[in-house]
Structure formats: C-alpha cells, structure tokens
Amino acid sequence: MTDKTETFAPAADAIEALARAALARIPAPFADYLPDIVLIVEEFADAATLREMGMEDPFELTGLYSGRPVGEKEGFAPGEIPQPDTIHLYRRPLLDEWVETGVSLEALITHVVVHEVGHHFGLSDDDMHALEDGVA
C-alpha cells in the first residue's frame, strides 16, 4: 500500500496562526498596545476597500490596518463609537506573493503584520524595517 500525501495551500486558520505568532514576537513597548487588536483573515479585500485604497487588482493588497493610530486615540467626537483596531490579512494575495517571491510564508506574514502594526503606531518605513528586524 502506498502512502499518498496531498498538499494544499494554507487555509485562513493557518495564516491566522502565523500572524498571531508574529504578533507575539513584537517587543515591548509596542506589544503593550496590541493585546486588543483584532486579526481578520479574508480571501481578498472587498471592492469598497480596494476603491478606498485606489486599487483595482485585489491581488495588490496583502494586508491593511484599520483603526486609529496610537497617537490619535484621544479626542473622539461626541457620540463617536471607537472601532476596534484591526489588522486584515488577505489570504490569496499573500499566497500569490509567497509563490512569486520564494520568501517563506512565515517571513512574508511577519513582514505584513509588522508593517500593519507600524501603521498602528504611525511609524515610518525605516522604523518598520527596524521593528521587523527585531521580530524576525
């Protein structure tokens, strides 16, 4: 009898597990502000999100931070209900980039998560790269 093994692209729950592992490696003081961040893995960004980002191709967007950056948390307008800080990861574009670049899926997801966390803190691209170097 032959042992037949089939390999499939990682499902959303596997991508989420890799993203949560990346979040867990983010050092203090940044980690102190992340315990309530919501993580959502979807196949693609919806049409409204793509329009808002000025994109037509859904494969262009691998992740997105939504919410107020840490420095803008105070001063909500009367009656404004604060939305939770959320990192959206888009599975199909992530998988395509993984295949195209040859970068490990763990490294790619860490890169995207750190980039989106960087938006949460209002970091520059250089600061995001330095943070990523500490997380990798």
C-alpha positions as CSV (number, residue, x, y, z in Angstrom):
1,M,0.0,0.0,0.0
2,T,1.3,3.4,-1.0
3,D,1.1,6.3,1.4
4,K,-0.5,9.1,-0.6
5,T,0.1,12.6,0.8
6,E,-1.7,15.6,-0.6
7,T,-0.5,19.2,0.0
8,F,-2.8,22.2,-0.1
9,A,-2.4,25.9,0.2
10,P,-2.6,27.0,3.9
11,A,-6.2,27.8,5.0
12,A,-7.2,31.0,6.7
13,D,-6.7,29.5,10.2
14,A,-3.1,28.6,9.4
15,I,-2.4,32.1,8.1
16,E,-4.0,33.5,11.3
17,A,-1.8,31.2,13.5
18,L,1.3,32.5,11.7
19,A,0.1,36.1,12.1
20,R,-0.6,35.6,15.8
21,A,2.9,34.1,16.3
22,A,4.3,37.2,14.6
23,L,2.3,39.5,16.9
24,A,3.6,37.5,19.9
25,R,7.2,38.3,18.9
26,I,6.7,42.0,18.8
27,P,8.7,43.5,21.6
28,A,7.8,45.9,24.3
29,P,6.8,48.7,24.4
30,F,4.9,48.1,21.2
31,A,3.4,44.8,22.5
32,D,1.9,46.6,25.4
33,Y,-0.6,48.3,23.0
34,L,-1.5,45.2,21.0
35,P,-3.5,42.9,23.3
36,D,-6.9,44.1,22.0
37,I,-6.0,44.3,18.3
38,V,-8.4,42.2,16.1
39,L,-6.9,40.0,13.5
40,I,-9.1,39.0,10.5
41,V,-8.0,36.8,7.6
42,E,-10.1,37.1,4.4
43,E,-9.6,35.8,0.9
44,F,-9.5,39.3,-0.6
45,A,-10.2,42.9,0.3
46,D,-13.7,43.9,-0.6
47,A,-14.5,46.2,-3.5
48,A,-15.1,49.2,-1.2
49,T,-11.7,48.8,0.5
50,L,-9.9,48.4,-2.9
51,R,-11.6,51.6,-4.1
52,E,-10.7,53.4,-0.9
53,M,-7.1,52.3,-1.4
54,G,-7.1,53.3,-5.1
55,M,-6.5,49.8,-6.3
56,E,-8.3,47.8,-8.9
57,D,-6.4,44.5,-8.7
58,P,-7.4,42.6,-5.5
59,F,-4.0,40.8,-5.6
60,E,-2.2,44.1,-4.9
61,L,-3.3,44.3,-1.2
62,T,-1.9,41.7,1.2
63,G,-2.8,43.4,4.5
64,L,-4.5,46.5,5.9
65,Y,-4.6,48.2,9.3
66,S,-7.9,49.9,10.2
67,G,-8.5,51.9,13.3
68,R,-6.9,54.9,14.9
69,P,-3.2,55.1,15.3
70,V,-2.0,55.1,18.9
71,G,-1.2,58.8,19.0
72,E,-4.8,59.6,17.8
73,K,-6.7,57.6,20.4
74,E,-7.8,60.6,22.4
75,G,-10.4,63.2,21.4
76,F,-13.3,61.2,19.9
77,A,-16.2,63.4,18.7
78,P,-19.3,63.3,20.9
79,G,-21.3,60.2,20.1
80,E,-18.5,58.7,18.1
81,I,-18.1,55.0,18.8
82,P,-14.5,53.9,18.6
83,Q,-14.0,50.9,16.3
84,P,-11.5,48.2,17.3
85,D,-8.0,48.4,15.9
86,T,-7.9,45.6,13.2
87,I,-5.3,44.0,11.0
88,H,-6.8,42.5,7.9
89,L,-4.7,39.9,6.1
90,Y,-5.8,38.8,2.6
91,R,-5.0,35.1,2.0
92,R,-5.0,34.8,-1.7
93,P,-2.7,37.8,-2.4
94,L,-0.4,36.6,0.4
95,L,-0.2,33.1,-1.2
96,D,0.5,34.6,-4.6
97,E,3.3,36.8,-3.2
98,W,4.7,33.8,-1.3
99,V,4.9,31.8,-4.6
100,E,6.2,34.7,-6.6
101,T,8.9,35.8,-4.2
102,G,10.1,32.4,-2.8
103,V,10.2,34.1,0.7
104,S,9.0,31.7,3.4
105,L,5.3,32.2,4.3
106,E,6.3,32.8,7.9
107,A,8.6,35.6,6.9
108,L,6.1,37.1,4.5
109,I,3.3,37.1,7.1
110,T,5.6,38.6,9.7
111,H,6.6,41.3,7.3
112,V,2.9,42.2,6.5
113,V,1.9,42.0,10.2
114,V,4.8,44.2,11.3
115,H,4.0,46.7,8.5
116,E,0.4,46.9,9.7
117,V,1.4,47.2,13.3
118,G,3.7,50.0,12.2
119,H,0.6,51.9,10.9
120,H,-1.0,51.4,14.3
121,F,1.9,53.3,15.8
122,G,2.4,55.8,13.0
123,L,5.9,54.5,12.3
124,S,8.0,55.4,9.2
125,D,9.0,52.8,6.7
126,D,12.6,52.8,8.2
127,D,11.2,52.3,11.7
128,M,9.0,49.5,10.5
129,H,12.1,47.8,9.0
130,A,13.9,48.1,12.3
131,L,11.0,46.7,14.2
132,E,10.8,43.8,11.7
133,D,14.5,43.1,12.2
134,G,13.7,42.7,15.9
135,V,10.8,40.4,15.3
136,A,12.2,38.1,12.6
